Amino acid sequence: MKPDAIKGRIEELLQQSPFASLSSDIRLALQSQLQGLITSANLVTREEFEVQAEVLRRTSARLAELEARLVKLEGE
């Protein structure tokens, strides 16, 4: 998610929560804390996760192939 989308979503959640009746200063502080937590969480998109999982799968397969070749070469 882009930072603006995250900020918008946090604002929506705060409006729908019991915190909506708090003063604007408290809401701003809470919003800042939530945005900081989400930003520092190093989240990735599902698409990026799937791409990295596929890279890992191919790398693991290639490693297994190379290990098998090494065992064969050592046996000769």
DAMOZI-V268368 format. One record per backbone hydrogen bond with DSSP energy under -0.5 kcal/mol. CO is the residue of the C=O (numbers start at 0). NH is the residue of the N-H. E is the energy in kcal/mol with one decimal. If there is no record, write none. Layout:
# DAMOZI-V268368
{{CO/NH/E} {CO/NH/E}}
This chain:
# DAMOZI-V268368
{{1/5/-2.3} {2/6/-2.7} {3/7/-2.4} {4/8/-2.3} {5/9/-2.5} {6/10/-2.3} {7/11/-2.1} {8/12/-2.5} {9/13/-2.5} {10/14/-2.0} {11/15/-1.6} {12/16/-0.8} {13/16/-0.5} {16/19/-1.7} {17/20/-0.9} {18/21/-1.6} {22/26/-2.5} {23/27/-2.5} {24/28/-2.2} {25/29/-2.7} {26/30/-2.9} {27/31/-2.4} {28/32/-2.3} {29/33/-2.6} {30/34/-2.6} {31/35/-2.2} {32/36/-2.3} {33/37/-2.4} {34/38/-2.6} {35/39/-2.2} {36/40/-0.6} {37/40/-0.7} {38/41/-1.0} {44/48/-2.3} {45/49/-2.7} {46/50/-2.3} {47/51/-2.4} {48/52/-2.4} {49/53/-2.2} {50/54/-2.2} {51/55/-2.3} {52/56/-2.3} {53/57/-2.5} {54/58/-2.5} {55/59/-2.5} {56/60/-2.1} {57/61/-2.5} {58/62/-2.5} {59/63/-2.3} {60/64/-2.2} {61/65/-2.5} {62/66/-2.5} {63/67/-2.1} {64/68/-2.1} {65/69/-2.3} {66/70/-2.3} {67/71/-2.2} {68/72/-2.6} {69/73/-2.5} {70/74/-1.4} {71/75/-0.8} {72/75/-0.5}}
